[in-house]
Amino acid sequence: MRLPACLLLLVGVLPGQEPTIDFVRDVAPVLQERCVSCHGADKQKGDLRLDGRAHALPEESGSIVAGDLEASEFVRRIELPDGDDERMPEEGPSLTAEQIAALKKWIQQGANWPAEGDAWFAAERKKREIPKIDFGIAPLDSSTQARIDAAVAALRLKGVLCLPVASDTPALDVNASLLGAAFGDSDLEQVAQLGPALVWLNLARTSVTDEGIARLQSMPELRRLSLANTAIGDRGIAALGVPSKLESLNLYGSKVTDRGLVQLEVWPALVKVFAFSTAVTEAAANAIVARKPSMAVDRGEYAAQRMAAAEREVAERRRRETPANDTCFVNGEKPSVEHFVDLDNLRIAFCCGKCKKKYEDDPAAYAAKVEALRQKRAAEEASRQQAEVPAGKSGQLP
Ligand code: HEC
């Protein structure tokens, strides 16, 4: 039989009975946040580990004695005053009164440490793991490495950014985009030498061409390639062959069309193509994604929408910040941008501080003028929205 939820709640707080401590909710996060850095998988200060049941609650003589606060070294340590050498945590402020109360109650109630508790800590450890980014590239033999080092030196001399992806891998990140048009086809000769180590390559804005890019045919380790804002078109895509590990391809602003896009279907690892500001059509993008669901083609619809929203917001703000009146309310002079009042969404400007003060002393005297401006604004707004509607609608047509 299932008890109604309200009854279950009552069971936990019957008069004279302590609310039940939930290990995962009340205890584990405190241990994780304040103790595990010194008493966890990496360090076990004082031979104590607090991120797993078997460690924290050993068969005999642990610092936590279930049901016995007096005998628990754990409790003595967390209750010591600030400044005591033995106070835990050893660093930072003491635990809060609520945290200490929860930990004590938990021990009093039998120090229950369910399997979900161990799973919770395992998940936390996993979250904190730094993924090793070696791309599975084994150390290279000395002649290959020497060839790569020479090419890297030559590229760096030209101003190309060549960086190891991490300290423990030969994998390389090469960025020629800062050189712009000064980097061209002949420079790709050296890039081609990097094949066994090159994982990320940025050729955005360079002057590479469909002919030149053939030098980079089927780069075996390449994961990410940017050809954004280059003259690369469909023939250039064909010239790249089938880069077997390439995951991300940026064609933003390139000359690639639907004919180039269909070739990407056979690139086995490709999951993301950026194709905004290209001739790639929505129909072709949808068709290839239908055949290859692991792949996404970003044609920038969202980017365009975000841009339009931002433009509207800017226009709106500008309207709000432009005085609604052409002449100073008080003396009819030209208003100054420096003296104004904002009446929700309506800015009223004055020619000088004095006039502004006059207005502020008796706003009711100007209420009719304000109302007239409000109506004028509303009329402008209405006609502007009418002008926008057809454009918005036509934008949705294929
Ligand atoms: C910055 C590191 C650090 C943090 C954080 C820390 N400890 Fe410690 N802990 C130590 C060191 C070092 C020792 C061994 C020296 C000592 O016994 O004081 C120790 C010892 C202990 C001991 C005694 C072990 C034994 O069996 O004698 C207990 C219990 C303890 N810590 C509990 C905690 C608890 C509970 C927390 C979190 C609330 C915590 N510690 C956080 C560094 C730390």
Boltz pocket constraint, residues with backbone or C-beta under 6 A from the ligand:
constraints:
  - pocket:
      binder: B
      contacts: [[A, 30], [A, 31], [A, 34], [A, 35], [A, 36], [A, 37], [A, 38], [A, 39], [A, 45], [A, 46], [A, 47], [A, 48], [A, 62], [A, 63], [A, 73], [A, 74], [A, 77], [A, 78], [A, 85], [A, 86], [A, 88], [A, 89], [A, 90], [A, 91], [A, 95]]
      max_distance: 6.0
